[in-house]
Amino acid sequence: VWGDDSFFNSRNLDVYITKLRDYLREDSSIEIITIKGIGYHFVVGN
């Protein structure tokens, strides 16, 4: 999916996830969990 520039693109994704977490921080029912070596898990609800 990311092509040959995977390091550059993975850093872009890290920045995007950080900004998304900051934006969603006030809503305690939404959580983005980092799964090391796999990706991210978006959880909605209690």
Residue pairs with C-beta under 8 A, 6 or more apart in sequence:
2 9
2 10
3 9
17 32
17 34
17 40
20 32
21 32
24 30
24 32
29 44
29 45
29 46
30 42
30 43
30 44
31 42
31 43
32 40
32 41
32 42
32 43
33 40
33 41
33 42
33 43
34 40
35 41
